[in-house]
Amino acid sequence: MLLEKPVLHLMAADAIAELRRDGIEVLPEDVLWLNHLAGKVIRPTAADELTMLDPPVPCGNVLLWPLSIGARIWLERYGRPWFSGAGDMETLAIAYAMAHSRQPDKLNELKSRLRAHLRVATWSLRLRCTRS
């Protein structure tokens, strides 16, 4: 059985040519990666399509996702009542819910006020972003 030779995607070929023009060495694994990415632009997988519909926003070293239904429920039942009027902690609780919006177990673990305050405060110490 004869296998069809893979074809380099036109977008990948253009990117490779541009990199080479800029004096950047393109390794074989770079070619594979660029070809893979170019193919995803045309035919994204189902998981990629979902991410493209609801993209996260980078904030320092974390990604803030739009609130999932579960994260929204956690905020309404626990987060807002516990952190309301707590200054920066209120904002950090919302950011924590957004950062863990796609990890429901992280939010489901926080059913006590003390545990939630400790978790959000500890998490916030690792943030590498500014207020603005």
C-alpha positions in Angstrom: 0.0 0.0 0.0 1.4 3.4 -1.0 1.2 6.2 1.5 0.4 9.7 0.3 3.2 12.1 1.0 2.2 14.8 3.5 1.8 18.3 2.1 3.1 21.4 3.9 0.2 23.7 4.7 0.4 27.0 2.8 0.2 29.0 6.0 3.0 27.0 7.6 5.1 27.4 4.5 4.6 31.2 4.6 5.5 31.3 8.3 8.6 29.3 7.7 9.7 31.5 4.9 9.2 34.6 7.0 11.2 33.1 9.9 14.1 32.2 7.6 14.0 35.7 6.0 14.4 37.1 9.5 17.5 34.9 10.0 15.7 32.4 12.4 16.8 28.8 12.0 13.7 26.6 11.6 14.2 23.1 13.0 12.3 20.0 11.7 10.2 20.0 14.9 9.3 23.6 14.3 8.1 22.7 10.8 5.9 20.0 12.2 4.5 22.3 14.9 3.7 25.1 12.4 2.1 22.6 10.0 0.0 21.2 12.9 -1.1 24.7 14.0 -1.9 25.8 10.4 -4.1 22.7 10.1 -6.0 23.6 13.3 -6.8 27.0 11.9 -8.7 25.3 9.1 -10.0 22.3 11.0 -10.0 22.8 14.8 -10.8 19.9 17.1 -14.0 20.1 19.1 -12.0 21.0 22.3 -10.2 23.8 20.4 -13.5 25.1 19.1 -14.9 25.4 22.6 -11.8 27.3 23.8 -12.1 29.7 20.9 -15.7 30.4 21.8 -14.8 31.2 25.4 -11.2 32.3 25.4 -9.4 33.0 28.7 -7.7 36.3 29.4 -4.1 36.2 30.5 -3.5 38.0 33.7 0.1 37.8 34.8 0.9 34.1 35.4 -2.8 32.9 35.4 -5.6 32.6 32.9 -8.9 34.1 33.8 -11.8 32.2 32.2 -15.3 33.4 31.8 -17.3 32.2 34.8 -18.7 28.7 34.2 -22.2 27.9 35.6 -20.6 26.1 38.6 -18.2 29.0 39.3 -21.1 31.4 39.2 -23.1 29.3 41.6 -20.1 29.1 44.0 -19.7 32.9 43.9 -23.4 33.5 44.6 -23.7 31.0 47.4 -20.3 31.3 49.1 -17.9 33.7 47.5 -19.9 36.9 47.5 -21.4 36.5 51.0 -18.1 35.6 52.5 -15.9 38.2 50.7 -18.4 41.1 50.1 -17.0 44.3 51.5 -13.6 42.7 52.2 -11.8 45.1 49.8 -9.2 43.4 47.6 -10.2 40.0 48.9 -13.6 40.4 47.2 -11.8 41.1 43.9 -9.4 38.2 44.5 -12.2 35.8 45.2 -13.8 36.7 41.9 -10.4 36.2 40.1 -9.9 32.9 41.9 -13.3 31.7 40.7 -12.5 32.8 37.2 -9.0 31.1 37.3 -10.6 27.9 38.5 -13.8 28.1 36.5 -12.8 25.0 34.4 -11.7 23.1 37.6 -15.0 22.6 39.6 -13.3 20.5 42.3 -11.2 23.4 43.3 -14.3 25.4 44.0 -16.3 22.6 45.5 -13.6 22.1 48.2 -14.3 25.6 49.5 -17.4 25.1 51.6 -16.1 26.9 54.7 -15.4 30.6 55.0 -12.0 30.1 56.7 -10.8 27.6 54.2 -11.9 29.8 51.3 -10.2 32.9 52.8 -7.0 30.9 53.3 -7.1 29.4 49.8 -7.8 32.7 48.0 -5.2 34.5 50.1 -2.5 31.9 49.5 -3.3 31.7 45.8 -3.1 35.5 45.5 0.4 35.5 46.9 1.6 33.6 43.8 0.1 36.1 41.4 2.5 37.9 39.1 0.3 40.7 37.9 -0.5 44.3 38.8 -3.7 46.0 39.7 -4.2 47.8 36.4 
